[in-house]
Amino acid sequence: MNHAEFILAHQIAAKVLEEPDRDVVTFENPDGPDEIRTYRDLWDNGCRVAKGLIAEGMNKGDSFGLLLQNHPEFIDTMVGSSIVGTVFVPIDPRTKGDKLEYLLRHAECRGIVCGDYSLGAVVELLGRLPKLEWIWVLSSGRSIAQETAGRRLRSFADVLSGPVPEVAIQVTDANDPMEIMYTSGTTGDPKGVVVRYVRWGTVGSWAPVLGFKREDRPYTGLSLTHGNAQLVTLASGLRLGMREVFSRKFTKSRLWDISRKYGCTVFNLLGGMTTAIYSEPVRPDDADNPVRFVVSAGMPAAIWKDFEKRFNLQVMEFYGAVEGGLTINPIGVGPVGSIGKPPPSVKVRIVDEAERDVAPFEHGEIIFQPVDGTPPVVDYFKNPEASAKKTRGGWLRMGDIGHFDNEGWMYFDYRVGGGIRHNGDFVNTAFVEKAIAENPSVTDVFVYGVPAASGSPGEKDVVAAIVLEKGARLDPAALFAWCRQKLEANFVPSYLQVVDEIPKTASEKPLERFLFEAFAPDAANVYRA
Protein backbone atom coordinates (compact mmCIF):
# COMPACT_ATOMS: atom_id res chain seq x y z
CA MET A 1 0.00 0.00 0.00
CA ASN A 2 1.40 3.39 -0.99
CA HIS A 3 -1.18 6.09 -0.14
CA ALA A 4 1.37 8.87 0.40
CA GLU A 5 -1.49 11.18 1.44
CA PHE A 6 -1.87 9.08 4.60
CA ILE A 7 1.76 9.62 5.65
CA LEU A 8 2.28 12.61 7.94
CA ALA A 9 5.52 13.87 6.37
CA HIS A 10 4.02 13.73 2.88
CA GLN A 11 0.89 15.53 4.12
CA ILE A 12 2.93 18.41 5.56
CA ALA A 13 5.20 18.61 2.50
CA ALA A 14 2.13 18.89 0.25
CA LYS A 15 0.54 21.56 2.44
CA VAL A 16 3.76 23.63 2.34
CA LEU A 17 3.29 23.86 -1.43
CA GLU A 18 -0.41 24.77 -1.11
CA GLU A 19 -0.57 27.14 1.88
CA PRO A 20 2.77 27.42 3.69
CA ASP A 21 1.78 30.32 5.96
CA ARG A 22 -1.51 28.98 7.31
CA ASP A 23 -1.33 29.04 11.13
CA VAL A 24 -2.71 25.55 11.47
CA VAL A 25 -1.76 24.97 15.13
CA THR A 26 -1.86 27.36 18.09
CA PHE A 27 -0.80 26.36 21.60
CA GLU A 28 -2.47 28.83 23.93
CA ASN A 29 -0.41 29.93 26.89
CA PRO A 30 -2.05 31.78 29.80
CA ASP A 31 1.35 32.74 31.22
CA GLY A 32 3.05 34.02 28.08
CA PRO A 33 2.84 34.39 24.32
CA ASP A 34 1.03 31.76 22.30
CA GLU A 35 3.13 29.27 20.33
CA ILE A 36 2.06 29.03 16.70
CA ARG A 37 3.02 26.66 13.91
CA THR A 38 2.33 27.15 10.22
CA TYR A 39 2.72 24.31 7.75
CA ARG A 40 6.10 25.81 6.84
CA ASP A 41 7.14 25.83 10.51
CA LEU A 42 6.12 22.20 10.93
CA TRP A 43 8.08 21.16 7.85
CA ASP A 44 11.20 23.17 8.72
CA ASN A 45 11.28 21.96 12.33
CA GLY A 46 10.44 18.43 11.23
CA CYS A 47 13.51 18.46 8.98
CA ARG A 48 15.65 19.68 11.89
CA VAL A 49 14.29 16.92 14.12
CA ALA A 50 14.92 14.38 11.35
CA LYS A 51 18.52 15.52 11.04
CA GLY A 52 18.90 15.23 14.82
CA LEU A 53 17.50 11.70 14.85
CA ILE A 54 19.87 10.66 12.09
CA ALA A 55 22.78 12.19 14.04
CA GLU A 56 21.77 10.04 17.03
CA GLY A 57 22.15 6.96 14.84
CA MET A 58 18.43 6.31 14.56
CA ASN A 59 17.38 4.17 11.60
CA LYS A 60 14.05 3.45 9.99
CA GLY A 61 12.01 1.29 12.40
CA ASP A 62 13.95 2.30 15.54
CA SER A 63 11.80 3.57 18.40
CA PHE A 64 12.09 6.41 20.90
CA GLY A 65 9.90 7.70 23.72
CA LEU A 66 7.96 10.97 23.49
CA LEU A 67 7.26 12.13 27.04
CA LEU A 68 5.82 15.63 26.60
CA GLN A 69 2.83 17.70 27.59
CA ASN A 70 1.05 19.47 24.73
CA HIS A 71 3.81 21.58 23.16
CA PRO A 72 4.33 22.46 19.48
CA GLU A 73 7.56 20.48 19.71
CA PHE A 74 5.44 17.36 20.13
CA ILE A 75 4.14 17.81 16.59
CA ASP A 76 7.58 18.87 15.29
CA THR A 77 8.87 15.54 16.59
CA MET A 78 6.04 13.59 14.98
CA VAL A 79 6.83 15.17 11.61
CA GLY A 80 10.56 14.56 11.97
CA SER A 81 9.99 10.93 12.93
CA SER A 82 7.75 10.53 9.89
CA ILE A 83 10.49 11.85 7.63
CA VAL A 84 13.10 9.40 8.95
CA GLY A 85 10.74 6.46 9.44
CA THR A 86 11.44 6.01 13.14
CA VAL A 87 8.66 4.93 15.49
CA PHE A 88 7.74 7.27 18.34
CA VAL A 89 6.17 6.04 21.58
CA PRO A 90 3.90 8.69 23.16
CA ILE A 91 3.87 8.43 26.95
CA ASP A 92 1.84 10.41 29.48
CA PRO A 93 4.44 12.82 30.97
CA ARG A 94 3.17 12.06 34.47
CA THR A 95 4.40 8.47 34.13
CA LYS A 96 7.30 7.43 36.32
CA GLY A 97 8.89 4.50 38.14
CA ASP A 98 8.17 0.90 37.19
CA LYS A 99 5.51 1.78 34.62
CA LEU A 100 7.81 4.19 32.75
CA GLU A 101 10.58 1.62 32.82
CA TYR A 102 8.21 -1.04 31.46
CA LEU A 103 7.04 1.15 28.56
CA LEU A 104 10.54 2.25 27.50
CA ARG A 105 11.93 -1.26 27.83
CA HIS A 106 9.02 -3.05 26.18
CA ALA A 107 8.97 -0.63 23.23
CA GLU A 108 12.77 -1.03 22.85
CA CYS A 109 13.30 2.72 22.93
CA ARG A 110 16.82 3.84 21.98
CA GLY A 111 16.20 7.43 23.08
CA ILE A 112 13.65 9.74 24.61
CA VAL A 113 12.30 13.26 24.06
CA CYS A 114 10.99 14.67 27.34
CA GLY A 115 10.17 17.89 29.13
CA ASP A 116 12.41 19.10 31.92
CA TYR A 117 9.47 18.34 34.24
CA SER A 118 9.91 14.61 33.41
CA LEU A 119 13.71 14.48 33.25
CA GLY A 120 14.14 13.46 36.88
CA ALA A 121 11.85 10.44 36.40
CA VAL A 122 13.87 9.39 33.34
CA VAL A 123 17.26 9.84 35.01
CA GLU A 124 16.18 7.64 37.94
CA LEU A 125 15.73 4.73 35.52
CA LEU A 126 18.90 5.01 33.45
CA GLY A 127 20.70 2.32 35.41
CA ARG A 128 17.94 -0.11 34.47
CA LEU A 129 17.67 0.90 30.79
CA PRO A 130 21.01 0.08 29.15
CA LYS A 131 19.56 0.38 25.61
CA LEU A 132 18.51 4.02 26.11
CA GLU A 133 21.30 5.97 24.39
CA TRP A 134 20.17 9.59 24.18
CA ILE A 135 17.88 12.16 25.80
CA TRP A 136 16.50 15.38 24.32
CA VAL A 137 15.05 17.82 26.84
CA LEU A 138 12.51 20.56 26.19
CA SER A 139 13.15 23.28 28.73
CA SER A 140 10.41 25.16 30.53
CA GLY A 141 12.91 27.05 32.66
CA ARG A 142 14.19 24.30 34.94
CA SER A 143 17.80 23.23 35.04
CA ILE A 144 18.66 20.20 32.91
CA ALA A 145 22.20 19.86 34.23
CA GLN A 146 21.80 16.34 35.57
CA GLU A 147 24.01 13.27 35.67
CA THR A 148 22.80 11.08 32.82
CA ALA A 149 25.02 8.01 33.30
CA GLY A 150 26.88 8.58 30.06
CA ARG A 151 23.78 9.08 27.90
CA ARG A 152 23.91 11.84 25.32
CA LEU A 153 21.92 14.83 26.62
CA ARG A 154 20.79 17.57 24.25
CA SER A 155 18.51 20.58 24.55
CA PHE A 156 15.53 20.47 22.18
CA ALA A 157 16.16 24.16 21.47
CA ASP A 158 19.56 23.12 20.10
CA VAL A 159 17.89 20.51 17.88
CA LEU A 160 15.70 23.22 16.35
CA SER A 161 18.50 25.74 15.88
CA GLY A 162 20.42 26.38 12.66
CA PRO A 163 19.42 26.34 9.00
CA VAL A 164 16.80 23.98 7.61
CA PRO A 165 18.53 20.85 6.28
CA GLU A 166 17.49 18.95 3.19
CA VAL A 167 16.23 15.56 4.31
CA ALA A 168 14.49 13.02 2.08
CA ILE A 169 11.29 11.36 3.31
CA GLN A 170 12.08 7.71 3.99
CA VAL A 171 8.50 6.51 4.52
CA THR A 172 6.76 5.53 1.30
CA ASP A 173 4.36 2.80 2.45
CA ALA A 174 1.29 3.68 4.54
CA ASN A 175 1.51 0.24 6.18
CA ASP A 176 4.78 1.24 7.84
CA PRO A 177 4.52 1.78 11.63
CA MET A 178 4.17 5.37 12.77
CA GLU A 179 4.00 4.94 16.53
CA ILE A 180 3.34 2.51 19.37
CA MET A 181 0.45 3.81 21.49
CA TYR A 182 0.02 2.01 24.79
CA THR A 183 -3.32 1.28 26.40
CA SER A 184 -3.89 2.65 29.89
CA GLY A 185 -3.25 -0.77 31.42
CA THR A 186 -6.21 -0.67 33.77
CA THR A 187 -6.01 -4.49 33.90
CA GLY A 188 -2.51 -5.94 33.69
CA ASP A 189 0.44 -4.51 31.80
CA PRO A 190 -0.33 -1.92 29.10
CA LYS A 191 -0.49 -3.27 25.55
CA GLY A 192 1.31 -1.39 22.78
CA VAL A 193 -0.90 -0.78 19.74
CA VAL A 194 1.24 -0.45 16.61
CA VAL A 195 -0.41 2.47 14.79
CA ARG A 196 0.42 2.48 11.09
CA TYR A 197 0.20 5.50 8.82
CA VAL A 198 -2.88 4.07 7.14
CA ARG A 199 -4.71 4.30 10.50
CA TRP A 200 -3.53 7.91 11.02
CA GLY A 201 -4.64 8.85 7.52
CA THR A 202 -7.95 7.01 7.72
CA VAL A 203 -9.00 8.67 10.98
CA GLY A 204 -7.86 12.03 9.62
CA SER A 205 -10.18 11.55 6.66
CA TRP A 206 -13.17 11.21 9.01
CA ALA A 207 -13.32 15.01 9.41
CA PRO A 208 -16.36 15.56 7.13
CA VAL A 209 -18.13 12.51 8.59
CA LEU A 210 -17.68 13.94 12.09
CA GLY A 211 -19.11 17.26 10.93
CA PHE A 212 -15.89 19.27 10.74
CA LYS A 213 -15.59 22.08 8.18
CA ARG A 214 -12.40 23.79 7.09
CA GLU A 215 -13.58 27.05 8.67
CA ASP A 216 -14.06 25.36 12.05
CA ARG A 217 -11.57 26.06 14.79
CA PRO A 218 -11.26 22.94 16.98
CA TYR A 219 -9.98 23.07 20.55
CA THR A 220 -8.64 20.35 22.83
CA GLY A 221 -6.86 20.12 26.14
CA LEU A 222 -6.58 16.34 25.87
CA SER A 223 -3.04 14.99 25.78
CA LEU A 224 -1.40 14.39 22.40
CA THR A 225 -0.12 11.14 23.91
CA HIS A 226 -3.72 9.88 23.60
CA GLY A 227 -5.50 8.75 20.47
CA ASN A 228 -8.41 11.19 20.75
CA ALA A 229 -6.34 14.39 20.63
CA GLN A 230 -3.77 13.00 18.24
CA LEU A 231 -5.95 11.11 15.76
CA VAL A 232 -9.38 12.73 15.94
CA THR A 233 -8.31 16.36 16.49
CA LEU A 234 -4.77 16.73 15.14
CA ALA A 235 -4.96 14.35 12.18
CA SER A 236 -8.29 15.83 11.04
CA GLY A 237 -7.07 19.39 11.45
CA LEU A 238 -3.80 18.98 9.60
CA ARG A 239 -5.54 17.20 6.72
CA LEU A 240 -8.41 19.68 6.36
CA GLY A 241 -6.43 22.82 7.23
CA MET A 242 -8.47 23.75 10.30
CA ARG A 243 -6.75 26.27 12.62
CA GLU A 244 -6.59 24.21 15.80
CA VAL A 245 -6.02 25.35 19.38
CA PHE A 246 -4.35 23.23 22.06
CA SER A 247 -3.80 23.72 25.79
CA ARG A 248 -0.98 22.18 27.78
CA LYS A 249 -3.59 20.13 29.64
CA PHE A 250 -7.33 19.91 30.06
CA THR A 251 -8.78 22.80 32.06
CA LYS A 252 -12.47 22.76 32.89
CA SER A 253 -12.33 26.20 34.52
CA ARG A 254 -10.88 27.97 31.43
CA LEU A 255 -12.57 25.93 28.70
CA TRP A 256 -15.23 28.47 27.77
CA ASP A 257 -12.92 31.49 28.10
CA ILE A 258 -10.47 29.83 25.70
CA SER A 259 -13.28 29.06 23.27
CA ARG A 260 -14.40 32.70 23.30
CA LYS A 261 -10.88 34.13 22.99
CA TYR A 262 -9.93 32.04 19.95
CA GLY A 263 -13.36 31.62 18.40
CA CYS A 264 -13.30 27.85 18.80
CA THR A 265 -16.34 26.22 17.23
CA VAL A 266 -15.86 22.58 18.24
CA PHE A 267 -14.06 20.59 20.90
CA ASN A 268 -13.73 16.94 21.90
CA LEU A 269 -15.11 15.44 25.08
CA LEU A 270 -14.52 12.11 26.75
CA GLY A 271 -16.90 10.76 29.35
CA GLY A 272 -14.82 11.64 32.40
CA MET A 273 -14.57 15.27 31.31
CA THR A 274 -18.29 15.82 30.84
CA THR A 275 -19.28 15.42 34.47
CA ALA A 276 -16.36 17.61 35.57
CA ILE A 277 -17.44 20.42 33.22
CA TYR A 278 -21.10 20.04 34.13
CA SER A 279 -20.31 20.19 37.86
CA GLU A 280 -18.72 23.65 37.52
CA PRO A 281 -20.85 26.39 39.09
CA VAL A 282 -23.44 27.77 36.67
CA ARG A 283 -22.35 31.10 35.17
CA PRO A 284 -24.62 33.65 33.50
CA ASP A 285 -22.47 33.54 30.35
CA ASP A 286 -22.36 29.73 30.01
CA ALA A 287 -24.41 29.89 26.79
CA ASP A 288 -22.44 32.83 25.39
CA ASN A 289 -19.78 30.95 23.44
CA PRO A 290 -18.94 30.26 19.76
CA VAL A 291 -18.99 26.44 20.04
CA ARG A 292 -21.27 24.80 17.42
CA PHE A 293 -20.97 21.27 18.71
CA VAL A 294 -18.87 18.90 20.74
CA VAL A 295 -17.48 15.62 19.43
CA SER A 296 -18.22 13.37 22.36
CA ALA A 297 -17.23 9.84 23.25
CA GLY A 298 -19.23 8.94 26.33
CA MET A 299 -21.75 11.76 26.83
CA PRO A 300 -23.95 10.49 29.68
CA ALA A 301 -27.58 10.31 28.59
CA ALA A 302 -28.58 11.80 31.93
CA ILE A 303 -26.66 15.01 31.18
CA TRP A 304 -26.92 15.18 27.36
CA LYS A 305 -29.90 17.53 26.89
CA ASP A 306 -29.12 19.67 29.92
CA PHE A 307 -25.53 20.04 28.69
CA GLU A 308 -26.72 21.16 25.24
CA LYS A 309 -29.17 23.67 26.70
CA ARG A 310 -26.85 25.12 29.33
CA PHE A 311 -23.95 25.69 26.93
CA ASN A 312 -26.01 26.42 23.78
CA LEU A 313 -24.44 23.74 21.60
CA GLN A 314 -25.15 20.32 20.13
CA VAL A 315 -23.64 16.92 20.80
CA MET A 316 -22.25 14.59 18.12
CA GLU A 317 -21.59 11.24 19.79
CA PHE A 318 -19.20 8.62 18.45
CA TYR A 319 -17.63 5.36 19.57
CA GLY A 320 -14.36 3.70 18.60
CA ALA A 321 -10.85 2.84 19.74
CA VAL A 322 -7.27 3.15 18.55
CA GLU A 323 -7.51 -0.48 17.44
CA GLY A 324 -10.55 0.25 15.26
CA GLY A 325 -14.34 0.24 15.21
CA LEU A 326 -16.60 3.22 14.60
CA THR A 327 -20.20 4.25 15.19
CA ILE A 328 -21.58 7.78 14.85
CA ASN A 329 -24.72 9.44 16.18
CA PRO A 330 -25.00 12.58 14.01
CA ILE A 331 -26.34 15.80 15.48
CA GLY A 332 -30.10 15.68 15.82
CA VAL A 333 -30.46 12.30 14.11
CA GLY A 334 -30.20 9.47 16.62
CA PRO A 335 -31.75 9.18 20.08
CA VAL A 336 -30.13 10.72 23.13
CA GLY A 337 -27.77 8.25 24.78
CA SER A 338 -27.03 6.25 21.65
CA ILE A 339 -23.46 5.87 20.39
CA GLY A 340 -24.87 5.65 16.89
CA LYS A 341 -24.65 3.38 13.89
CA PRO A 342 -21.60 2.30 11.86
CA PRO A 343 -20.62 4.01 8.59
CA PRO A 344 -21.33 2.07 5.36
CA SER A 345 -17.82 0.58 5.32
CA VAL A 346 -18.25 -1.16 8.69
CA LYS A 347 -20.65 -3.70 10.14
CA VAL A 348 -21.30 -4.21 13.83
CA ARG A 349 -22.88 -7.00 15.86
CA ILE A 350 -23.75 -7.47 19.51
CA VAL A 351 -23.32 -11.09 20.53
CA ASP A 352 -23.70 -13.33 23.54
CA GLU A 353 -21.06 -15.75 24.84
CA ALA A 354 -22.08 -18.32 22.20
CA GLU A 355 -21.55 -15.77 19.37
CA ARG A 356 -25.27 -15.47 18.74
CA ASP A 357 -26.74 -12.08 17.86
CA VAL A 358 -28.77 -10.75 20.76
CA ALA A 359 -32.27 -9.33 20.45
CA PRO A 360 -32.94 -5.58 20.86
CA PHE A 361 -32.42 -4.36 24.42
CA GLU A 362 -30.49 -7.52 25.36
CA HIS A 363 -26.87 -7.05 26.42
CA GLY A 364 -23.85 -8.51 24.62
CA GLU A 365 -20.31 -7.76 23.46
CA ILE A 366 -19.81 -5.21 20.68
CA ILE A 367 -17.80 -6.57 17.73
CA PHE A 368 -16.83 -5.02 14.37
CA GLN A 369 -15.76 -6.16 10.91
CA PRO A 370 -15.22 -4.39 7.56
CA VAL A 371 -18.39 -4.70 5.47
CA ASP A 372 -16.54 -6.73 2.80
CA GLY A 373 -15.70 -9.40 5.39
CA THR A 374 -11.97 -8.67 5.45
CA PRO A 375 -10.65 -9.77 8.86
CA PRO A 376 -9.58 -6.78 10.97
CA VAL A 377 -5.91 -6.51 11.86
CA VAL A 378 -4.68 -5.47 15.30
CA ASP A 379 -0.98 -5.55 16.08
CA TYR A 380 -0.11 -5.43 19.76
CA PHE A 381 3.66 -4.97 19.88
CA LYS A 382 5.40 -8.22 20.85
CA ASN A 383 2.08 -9.74 21.93
CA PRO A 384 0.70 -11.99 19.17
CA GLU A 385 -1.55 -13.85 21.62
CA ALA A 386 -3.39 -10.65 22.60
CA SER A 387 -3.55 -9.60 18.93
CA ALA A 388 -5.16 -12.91 17.97
CA LYS A 389 -7.60 -12.75 20.89
CA LYS A 390 -8.64 -9.21 19.95
CA THR A 391 -9.58 -10.33 16.42
CA ARG A 392 -10.78 -13.87 17.15
CA GLY A 393 -13.04 -15.26 14.45
CA GLY A 394 -12.36 -12.38 12.09
CA TRP A 395 -14.12 -9.80 14.27
CA LEU A 396 -12.68 -6.93 16.30
CA ARG A 397 -13.62 -7.61 19.93
CA MET A 398 -14.16 -4.31 21.75
CA GLY A 399 -14.42 -5.73 25.26
CA ASP A 400 -17.49 -3.53 25.79
CA ILE A 401 -21.06 -4.52 26.55
CA GLY A 402 -23.85 -2.80 24.65
CA HIS A 403 -27.31 -3.23 23.17
CA PHE A 404 -29.45 -2.18 20.19
CA ASP A 405 -32.87 -0.58 20.27
CA ASN A 406 -35.64 -1.57 17.84
CA GLU A 407 -34.37 0.86 15.18
CA GLY A 408 -30.80 -0.47 15.23
CA TRP A 409 -29.27 2.38 17.24
CA MET A 410 -26.48 1.13 19.48
CA TYR A 411 -25.89 1.94 23.14
CA PHE A 412 -22.81 1.46 25.31
CA ASP A 413 -23.63 -0.17 28.64
CA TYR A 414 -20.34 -0.92 30.39
CA ARG A 415 -16.87 -2.37 30.04
CA VAL A 416 -16.66 -6.16 30.32
CA GLY A 417 -16.38 -6.86 34.03
CA GLY A 418 -17.19 -3.24 34.87
CA GLY A 419 -20.94 -3.19 35.47
CA ILE A 420 -22.46 -2.43 38.87
CA ARG A 421 -25.32 -4.71 39.93
CA HIS A 422 -26.90 -3.56 43.18
CA ASN A 423 -29.85 -5.41 44.74
CA GLY A 424 -30.44 -7.15 41.43
CA ASP A 425 -30.51 -3.98 39.29
CA PHE A 426 -27.76 -2.65 37.05
CA VAL A 427 -26.89 0.86 38.20
CA ASN A 428 -26.61 3.56 35.55
CA THR A 429 -23.65 5.48 37.00
CA ALA A 430 -24.29 8.45 34.70
CA PHE A 431 -27.55 9.25 36.50
CA VAL A 432 -25.84 9.00 39.88
CA GLU A 433 -22.97 11.23 38.77
CA LYS A 434 -25.37 13.82 37.30
CA ALA A 435 -27.37 14.02 40.51
CA ILE A 436 -24.27 14.50 42.66
CA ALA A 437 -22.60 16.90 40.20
CA GLU A 438 -25.60 19.21 40.52
CA ASN A 439 -24.94 19.63 44.24
CA PRO A 440 -23.24 23.03 44.74
CA SER A 441 -20.68 21.61 47.17
CA VAL A 442 -19.26 19.11 44.63
CA THR A 443 -16.80 19.97 41.85
CA ASP A 444 -16.08 16.45 40.50
CA VAL A 445 -17.51 12.97 40.99
CA PHE A 446 -16.92 9.42 39.83
CA VAL A 447 -19.10 6.45 40.72
CA TYR A 448 -17.83 2.86 40.93
CA GLY A 449 -18.59 -0.40 42.70
CA VAL A 450 -17.03 -2.45 45.50
CA PRO A 451 -17.96 -6.00 46.53
CA ALA A 452 -21.25 -5.87 48.40
CA ALA A 453 -21.04 -6.00 52.18
CA SER A 454 -23.87 -8.55 52.01
CA GLY A 455 -21.52 -10.99 50.30
CA SER A 456 -24.06 -11.68 47.54
CA PRO A 457 -22.25 -13.12 44.47
CA GLY A 458 -21.93 -10.57 41.65
CA GLU A 459 -23.46 -7.80 43.75
CA LYS A 460 -21.70 -4.49 44.40
CA ASP A 461 -22.22 -1.55 46.69
CA VAL A 462 -22.17 1.87 45.05
CA VAL A 463 -19.36 4.28 45.94
CA ALA A 464 -19.39 7.95 44.91
CA ALA A 465 -15.90 9.43 44.99
CA ILE A 466 -16.33 13.20 45.28
CA VAL A 467 -14.14 16.29 45.15
CA LEU A 468 -15.52 19.23 47.12
CA GLU A 469 -15.62 22.80 45.89
CA LYS A 470 -12.85 24.94 47.36
CA GLY A 471 -13.91 26.02 50.84
CA ALA A 472 -16.94 23.72 50.94
CA ARG A 473 -17.63 21.49 53.92
CA LEU A 474 -19.29 18.12 53.54
CA ASP A 475 -22.53 17.35 55.31
CA PRO A 476 -22.80 13.60 54.54
CA ALA A 477 -26.39 13.28 55.75
CA ALA A 478 -27.46 16.21 53.58
CA LEU A 479 -25.73 14.82 50.49
CA PHE A 480 -27.25 11.36 50.97
CA ALA A 481 -30.64 13.05 51.37
CA TRP A 482 -29.98 14.99 48.14
CA CYS A 483 -29.31 11.69 46.36
CA ARG A 484 -32.45 10.03 47.74
CA GLN A 485 -34.48 12.98 46.48
CA LYS A 486 -33.12 12.66 42.94
CA LEU A 487 -32.45 8.93 42.50
CA GLU A 488 -34.30 5.66 42.77
CA ALA A 489 -33.41 3.69 45.89
CA ASN A 490 -30.98 1.21 44.29
CA PHE A 491 -29.00 4.06 42.68
CA VAL A 492 -28.34 5.94 45.93
CA PRO A 493 -24.65 5.49 46.85
CA SER A 494 -23.85 3.18 49.70
CA TYR A 495 -20.74 5.24 50.45
CA LEU A 496 -19.28 8.70 49.86
CA GLN A 497 -15.50 8.76 49.43
CA VAL A 498 -14.05 12.27 49.73
CA VAL A 499 -10.80 12.77 47.78
CA ASP A 500 -8.59 15.70 46.81
CA GLU A 501 -8.90 14.78 43.14
CA ILE A 502 -10.21 12.00 40.92
CA PRO A 503 -7.10 10.24 39.52
CA LYS A 504 -7.31 10.20 35.73
CA THR A 505 -5.40 9.03 32.67
CA ALA A 506 -4.01 11.36 30.00
CA SER A 507 -7.41 11.07 28.30
CA GLU A 508 -9.21 12.21 31.48
CA LYS A 509 -10.54 8.70 32.09
CA PRO A 510 -10.99 8.10 35.83
CA LEU A 511 -8.61 5.50 37.22
CA GLU A 512 -11.00 3.38 39.20
CA ARG A 513 -8.35 1.03 40.56
CA PHE A 514 -6.63 3.76 42.60
CA LEU A 515 -9.91 4.78 44.21
CA PHE A 516 -10.77 1.13 44.81
CA GLU A 517 -7.38 0.45 46.42
CA ALA A 518 -7.74 3.50 48.68
CA PHE A 519 -11.29 2.62 49.70
CA ALA A 520 -12.07 1.16 53.11
CA PRO A 521 -15.55 1.28 54.68
CA ASP A 522 -14.16 2.59 57.95
CA ALA A 523 -11.62 5.07 56.50
CA ALA A 524 -11.75 8.63 57.80
CA ASN A 525 -12.70 9.97 54.35
CA VAL A 526 -15.48 7.44 53.73
CA TYR A 527 -19.09 7.98 54.87
CA ARG A 528 -21.71 5.25 54.95
CA ALA A 529 -25.34 5.88 54.00
Secondary structure, 3 states (H helix, E strand, C coil): CCCHHHCHHHHHHHHHHHCCCCCCEEECCCCCCCEEECHHHHHHHHHHHHHHHHHCCCCCCCEEEEECCCCHHHHHHHHHHHHHCCEEEECCCCCCHHHHHHHHHHCCEEEEEEEHHHHHHHHCCHHHCCCCCEEEEECCCCCCCCCCCCCEEEEHHHHCCCCCCCCCCCCCCCCCEEEEEECCCCCCCCCEEEEEHHHHHHHHCCCCCCCCCCCCCEEECCCCCCHHHHHHHHHHHHHHCCCEEECCCCCCCCHHHHHHHHCCCEEEEEHHHHHHHHCCCCCCCCCCCCCCEEEEECCCHHHHHHHHHHHCCEEEEEEEECCEEEEEECCCCCCCCCCEECCCCEEEEEECCCCCECCCCCCEEEEEEECCCCCCCCCECCCHHHHHHHCHHHCEEEEEEEEECCCCCEEEEEECCCCCEECCEECCHHHHHHHHHCCCCEEEEEEEEEECCCCCCCCEEEEEEEEECCCCCCCHHHHHHHHHHHCCHHHCCCEEEECCCCCECCCCCECHHHHHHHCCCCCCCEEEC
